[in-house]
Amino acid sequence: MKKPFCTPKSRLIIFTKYPVPGKTKTRLISLLGPTGAADLQKRLAEKTYQTAQRFAQFRNIDVEICFENSSEKKMKAWLGPGHSYSHQVPGDIGIRMDHAISNAFVSGHRSVVLIGTDIPDITETILERAFSSLDKNNLVLGPSTDGGYWLIGLSKPADLFQGIEWSTRHVLRQTLKRAKEQHLKYQLLDKLTDIDTEQSLIKWNSEEAKGNPYISVIIPALNESETIITAIQSAICRDSEVIMVDGGSTDDTVEKARKNGAQVITGPRGRARQQNVGAKRALGQVLLFLHADTTLPENYSSHVFDTLMDRRTAAGAFKFKTNFSHPFMTLVEMGANIRSRYFSLPYGDQAIFLRKTLFESSGGFPEVAIAEDLFFVQKLSAIGRIGIVPAHIITSGRRWKARGPIRTWLINAIILAGCKMGISPKKLVSLYGISGKIQTG
């Protein structure tokens, strides 16, 4: 193992913010969408954090994550425990950096380096060079191509953050002027580029700049003319593509889907097969499986993004509600949401979502005749937690009305018990003579 070049009195501060769709990387929203831009910020921050973590592990560096726009609980759920967390103080970027660096010196650290999370080219070698330079210099700066800097390090407190025109091309020049006025010995690192404009994103990674949807909403359908328009309209947004997989409709479901903005593909009949076919066509990082008689809440993409921010989460779903007003349905909805939250067992009519990479590695939906959602969620819950969004989907109560709510609940309960006992889903379908759709309850 390489001998540490610095003392345990060194601190690396990572300046970041919790990604929030619509409020993060705002200059990239027109290209990536609100959630896509937030997801880019998330991945850039994670890359920076992982680099810093590897660097600090063998060099006795104290890492502090200094954040804004969130709580420590959510930050730890995202990036994990093991390092110190602190809130950025109110004020401009200069006030916030000055406070964080000053606190590090007050805490007894001999040298302090602060970095942002918009520079994907930061490496362990660069961080080593920054700390090494502070053995001989008072100040180290990493210039950015936009006239600012992406790293600042000090070996003693200095007044460098007042009188700077932040967010302009004059930041580096004005900072160096203040350093010279205070007779600080400094060193400049290599010039790197912040990823915060369309041009910088394209230059860094043209694939990222293609603007693929963050979410692919996949709707399996078969003769759903009455409900398909509402389902599609609830799903269409800047962050998503909508794919309807038709299983052989004989009504005008396909025509209505196309007219309302969905991509339409065909697949072998059967919800599991149709959903698996749609997943293969999807371009989104996240797959959301929406039943054709269910509508999503407003801003659903933000809910999906925030749920998947927790590194422990394998998949998520929404709270359950129907449009059927009946006293017994209140109990059904309450029971479904208790089961979802406390037993990690949401069903398909709660719009299950997960990252496409996990969907593929898990093998997708088992292509069974019924209860594919139950088997799939059980498999996912063994991988990680199932997050439940604090917002309701609204699913049609038509089947509850047609059969009666109590009878429908009993049918569902018997089918679920049969699946738990290992009875073939094919036998359950033929035994109870139903269409293959299990509703939550």
C-alpha positions in Angstrom: 0.0 0.0 0.0 1.2 3.4 -0.9 2.4 5.5 2.1 0.1 8.4 2.8 1.5 11.7 1.7 -0.7 13.8 4.0 -1.6 13.7 7.7 -5.0 12.8 9.1 -5.5 16.5 9.6 -6.5 16.9 5.9 -10.1 17.3 4.9 -11.8 16.9 1.5 -15.1 18.7 1.2 -17.6 17.7 -1.5 -20.0 20.5 -2.3 -23.2 19.1 -3.7 -27.0 19.4 -3.7 -29.8 16.8 -3.6 -31.1 16.4 -7.1 -34.7 17.7 -7.5 -36.4 17.5 -10.9 -37.1 21.0 -12.3 -34.6 22.6 -9.9 -31.4 20.9 -10.8 -29.3 21.4 -13.9 -31.9 23.9 -15.1 -29.9 24.8 -18.2 -30.1 21.2 -19.4 -33.9 20.7 -18.9 -34.7 21.7 -22.5 -32.4 18.9 -23.7 -32.9 16.2 -21.0 -36.2 17.0 -19.4 -36.6 18.0 -15.7 -36.1 14.5 -14.3 -33.4 13.6 -16.9 -31.4 16.7 -15.9 -31.7 15.8 -12.2 -30.6 12.2 -13.0 -27.5 13.5 -14.7 -26.7 15.6 -11.6 -27.2 12.5 -9.5 -24.8 10.4 -11.5 -22.2 13.1 -11.7 -22.3 13.5 -7.9 -22.1 9.7 -7.4 -19.1 9.5 -9.7 -17.3 12.3 -7.8 -18.2 10.8 -4.4 -16.9 7.3 -5.5 -13.6 8.9 -6.7 -13.2 10.8 -3.4 -14.1 7.7 -1.4 -11.4 5.6 -3.1 -8.8 8.4 -2.7 -9.5 8.9 1.0 -9.6 5.3 1.9 -5.9 4.7 2.0 -4.7 8.3 2.6 -6.2 9.2 6.0 -8.3 12.0 4.4 -11.4 13.1 6.3 -14.3 13.4 3.8 -17.2 15.8 4.4 -20.3 16.0 2.2 -21.6 19.6 2.4 -25.0 19.7 0.9 -28.1 21.8 0.3 -31.7 21.2 -0.7 -32.2 18.2 1.5 -32.0 16.5 4.9 -29.1 14.5 6.3 -31.4 11.4 6.3 -32.1 11.6 2.6 -28.4 12.3 1.8 -27.4 9.2 3.7 -30.0 7.1 2.0 -28.6 8.3 -1.3 -24.8 8.3 -0.7 -24.6 6.1 2.4 -23.2 6.6 5.9 -19.5 6.5 6.7 -18.6 10.2 6.2 -19.7 13.4 7.9 -22.5 15.4 6.4 -23.2 19.1 6.9 -25.7 21.7 5.6 -24.4 24.6 3.4 -25.2 27.9 5.1 -27.5 30.4 3.3 -25.9 32.9 1.0 -24.0 33.0 -2.3 -21.5 30.3 -3.3 -18.7 32.4 -1.8 -20.3 32.6 1.6 -21.1 28.9 1.6 -17.5 27.8 0.6 -15.9 30.2 3.0 -18.0 28.8 5.9 -17.3 25.2 5.1 -13.5 25.8 4.7 -13.3 27.9 7.8 -15.1 25.3 9.8 -12.6 22.7 8.7 -9.7 24.8 9.9 -11.5 25.5 13.2 -11.9 21.7 13.6 -8.1 21.4 13.5 -7.5 20.4 9.9 -4.2 21.5 8.5 -5.1 21.5 4.8 -8.5 21.6 3.2 -9.6 20.9 -0.4 -13.1 21.6 -1.7 -14.6 20.3 -4.9 -17.9 20.4 -6.7 -19.7 17.5 -8.4 -20.1 18.9 -12.0 -16.6 17.7 -13.2 -16.7 14.1 -14.4 -12.9 14.2 -15.2 -11.8 14.5 -11.5 -9.6 11.6 -10.7 -7.7 10.2 -7.7 -4.5 11.4 -9.3 -5.8 15.0 -9.5 -6.9 14.9 -5.9 -3.5 13.6 -4.8 -1.8 16.4 -6.8 -4.1 19.0 -5.1 -3.2 17.9 -1.5 0.5 17.4 -2.4 0.7 21.0 -3.7 -0.5 22.3 -0.3 2.7 20.9 1.3 4.5 23.8 -0.5 1.7 26.3 -1.3 -0.9 28.2 0.5 -3.5 27.8 -2.3 -4.3 25.4 -5.1 -7.0 26.0 -7.7 -8.5 23.9 -10.4 -9.4 26.3 -13.3 -12.5 25.6 -15.3 -13.0 26.4 -18.9 -15.8 28.8 -18.1 -13.5 31.2 -16.1 -14.3 29.8 -12.7 -12.7 27.0 -10.7 -13.7 23.4 -9.9 -11.4 22.9 -7.0 -10.0 25.1 -4.3 -7.5 24.1 -1.6 -5.9 26.0 1.3 -3.2 25.2 3.8 -4.3 28.1 6.0 -7.3 30.4 6.3 -7.5 33.2 3.7 -9.9 35.9 2.7 -10.6 34.9 -0.9 -14.4 34.8 -1.2 -15.5 38.5 -0.9 -15.8 40.8 -3.8 -16.0 38.0 -6.4 -18.5 38.2 -9.3 -19.8 34.7 -8.9 -21.1 32.8 -11.9 -19.2 34.9 -14.3 -16.0 34.4 -16.4 -14.1 36.7 -13.9 -14.2 34.3 -10.9 -10.7 32.8 -11.3 -9.0 36.0 -12.3 -10.5 37.9 -9.4 -9.7 35.1 -6.9 -6.0 35.1 -8.1 -5.9 38.8 -7.7 -7.0 38.5 -4.1 -4.5 35.7 -3.5 -1.7 38.0 -4.8 -2.8 40.8 -2.6 -2.5 38.5 0.4 0.9 37.2 -0.8 -0.4 33.7 -1.0 1.8 31.2 -2.8 -0.5 29.2 -5.2 -0.5 26.5 -7.8 -3.0 25.9 -10.7 -4.1 22.4 -11.7 -5.2 21.4 -15.2 -8.2 23.2 -16.7 -11.4 21.1 -16.8 -15.0 21.6 -17.9 -18.1 21.9 -15.8 -21.0 19.9 -17.3 -23.8 22.5 -17.0 -24.7 23.5 -20.5 -25.8 21.7 -23.6 -22.5 22.4 -25.3 -20.4 21.1 -22.5 -22.6 18.0 -22.2 -22.3 17.3 -26.0 -18.5 17.7 -25.8 -18.2 15.4 -22.8 -20.6 12.7 -23.9 -22.6 12.9 -27.1 -24.7 9.8 -26.0 -25.8 11.6 -22.9 -26.8 14.5 -25.0 -29.3 12.5 -27.1 -32.0 13.3 -24.6 -33.4 9.8 -24.2 -36.4 9.6 -21.9 -35.8 9.0 -18.2 -38.9 6.8 -17.9 -40.5 4.3 -20.3 -44.1 3.8 -19.4 -45.2 0.4 -20.7 -48.9 -0.3 -21.1 -50.1 -3.8 -21.9 -53.5 -3.6 -23.5 -56.2 -5.8 -25.0 -59.5 -4.2 -26.1 -59.1 -1.3 -23.7 -60.9 1.3 -25.9 -62.8 2.8 -22.9 -59.8 3.5 -20.7 -56.7 3.7 -22.8 -56.8 7.4 -23.6 -56.9 8.4 -20.0 -54.1 6.1 -19.1 -51.9 7.4 -21.9 -52.6 11.1 -21.2 -51.7 10.6 -17.5 -48.4 9.2 -18.6 -47.3 11.6 -21.2 -44.7 14.1 -20.0 -41.4 15.6 -20.9 -39.4 12.9 -19.1 -41.2 9.9 -20.5 -42.0 7.8 -23.6 -45.2 5.8 -23.6 -45.2 2.4 -25.2 -48.5 0.5 -25.6 -48.1 -3.2 -26.3 -51.2 -4.6 -27.9 -52.1 -8.2 -27.5 -54.5 -8.4 -30.4 -57.2 -5.9 -29.8 -60.3 -6.1 -32.0 -61.7 -2.7 -31.1 -60.2 0.8 -31.7 -57.7 0.6 -28.8 -54.7 0.8 -31.2 -56.0 3.7 -33.1 -56.8 5.7 -30.0 -53.4 5.0 -28.5 -51.5 6.2 -31.6 -53.7 9.4 -31.8 -52.9 10.2 -28.2 -49.1 10.0 -28.5 -48.2 6.4 -27.6 -45.9 4.2 -29.5 -47.8 1.1 -30.4 -46.2 -2.3 -30.8 -47.7 -5.8 -30.9 -46.8 -8.7 -28.7 -48.1 -12.2 -27.8 -51.2 -12.1 -25.7 -50.7 -12.2 -22.0 -49.8 -9.3 -19.7 -46.4 -10.7 -18.7 -45.4 -11.3 -22.3 -46.6 -7.9 -23.4 -44.7 -6.1 -20.6 -41.5 -8.0 -21.4 -41.8 -7.1 -25.1 -42.3 -3.5 -24.2 -39.3 -3.5 -21.9 -37.1 -4.7 -24.7 -38.2 -1.7 -26.9 -37.8 0.9 -24.1 -35.2 3.6 -24.2 -35.7 4.9 -20.7 -33.4 4.2 -17.7 -36.5 3.4 -15.7 -39.4 1.2 -16.6 -42.9 1.8 -15.3 -45.6 -0.8 -16.0 -49.0 0.8 -16.1 -52.3 -1.1 -16.5 -54.5 0.3 -19.3 -57.3 1.1 -16.9 -55.1 3.0 -14.4 -54.1 6.7 -14.3 -50.9 8.2 -12.9 -50.8 11.2 -10.5 -49.4 14.6 -11.6 -45.6 14.9 -11.4 -45.3 11.1 -11.2 -41.9 11.2 -12.8 -40.6 13.3 -9.8 -42.1 10.7 -7.4 -40.4 7.9 -9.3 -37.0 9.7 -9.3 -37.1 10.5 -5.6 -38.1 7.0 -4.7 -35.2 5.5 -6.6 -32.7 8.0 -5.1 -32.5 5.7 -2.0 -29.7 3.3 -2.9 -31.4 0.5 -1.0 -34.5 0.6 -3.2 -34.9 -2.1 -5.8 -38.3 -1.0 -7.1 -41.3 1.2 -6.3 -45.0 1.5 -6.7 -47.8 4.0 -6.0 -50.5 4.0 -3.3 -53.7 2.2 -4.4 -57.1 3.8 -5.0 -60.0 3.1 -7.3 -62.7 5.3 -8.7 -65.4 3.0 -7.3 -67.1 4.6 -4.3 -68.2 1.9 -2.0 -67.8 1.3 1.8 -66.1 -2.0 1.3 -63.6 -0.5 -1.2 -62.4 1.9 1.5 -61.3 -1.2 3.5 -59.8 -2.8 0.4 -57.8 0.3 -0.4 -56.6 0.6 3.2 -55.6 -3.0 3.3 -53.8 -2.8 0.0 -51.7 0.2 1.1 -50.9 -1.4 4.5 -49.8 -4.6 2.7 -47.7 -2.6 0.2 -46.0 -0.4 2.8 -45.3 -2.9 5.6 -45.0 -6.2 3.6 -43.5 -4.9 0.4 -46.1 -6.4 -1.8 -47.6 -3.9 -4.2 -49.4 -5.4 -7.2 -49.4 -4.5 -10.9 -52.3 -2.1 -10.7 -50.1 0.1 -8.5 -47.8 0.9 -11.4 -44.6 -1.0 -10.5 -41.4 0.7 -11.6 -37.7 -0.1 -11.4 -34.4 0.6 -13.3 -34.2 -1.2 -16.6 -30.8 -2.7 -15.7 -32.4 -4.5 -12.7 -35.4 -5.6 -14.8 -33.0 -7.2 -17.3 -30.7 -8.8 -14.7 -33.8 -10.2 -12.8 -35.2 -11.8 -15.9 -38.3 -9.7 -16.2 -41.9 -10.8 -15.5 -42.3 -14.6 -15.2 -44.6 -15.5 -18.2 -47.3 -17.2 -16.2 -51.0 -17.1 -16.8 -51.9 -15.0 -13.8 -50.3 -13.2 -10.8 -47.1 -12.3 -12.7 -46.9 -9.1 -10.6 -46.9 -11.1 -7.4 -44.1 -13.4 -8.4 -42.1 -10.5 -9.8 -42.4 -8.3 -6.7 -41.5 -11.2 -4.5 -38.3 -11.6 -6.5 -37.5 -7.9 -6.3 -38.1 -7.7 -2.6 -35.4 -10.2 -2.1 -33.0 -7.9 -3.9 -33.8 -4.6 -2.1 -36.6 -2.5 -0.5 -39.8 -1.7 -2.3 -40.5 2.0 -2.1 -44.1 3.2 -2.0 -44.8 6.6 -3.4 -46.9 8.9 -1.2 -49.3 9.6 -4.0 -52.2 7.5 -5.4 -52.7 6.0 -8.8 -56.4 5.7 -9.7 -57.4 2.3 -11.1 -60.8 1.6 -12.6 -63.3 -0.1 -10.3 -65.2 -1.6 -13.3 -64.3 -5.2 -12.4 -65.2 -4.6 -8.8 -68.5 -3.3 -9.9 -69.1 -6.1 -12.3 -68.5 -8.9 -9.9 -69.2 -7.1 -6.7 -66.5 -5.9 -4.4 -66.7 -8.7 -1.8 -66.8 -11.4 -4.4 -63.9 -9.9 -6.3 -61.9 -9.6 -3.0 -62.5 -13.3 -2.2 -61.5 -14.3 -5.7 -58.2 -12.4 -5.4 -57.6 -13.8 -1.9 -58.1 -17.4 -3.1 -55.8 -16.9 -6.1 -53.1 -15.3 -4.0 -53.4 -18.1 -1.4 -53.2 -20.7 -4.3 -50.0 -19.1 -5.7 -48.5 -19.1 -2.2 -49.3 -22.8 -1.9 -47.6 -23.6 -5.2 -50.7 -24.2 -7.3 -50.1 -23.7 -11.0 -51.3 -20.2 -12.1 -52.8 -21.9 -15.2 -55.0 -24.0 -13.0 -56.1 -21.0 -11.0 -57.2 -19.2 -14.1 -59.3 -22.1 -15.4 -60.7 -22.9 -11.9 -62.1 -19.4 -11.3 -62.8 -18.5 -14.9 -61.4 -15.0 -14.7 -59.5 -13.0 -17.2 -56.1 -13.1 -15.6 -56.1 -9.7 -14.0 -55.6 -9.7 -10.3 -56.6 -6.4 -8.7 -55.1 -5.1 -5.5 -57.0 -6.2 -2.4 
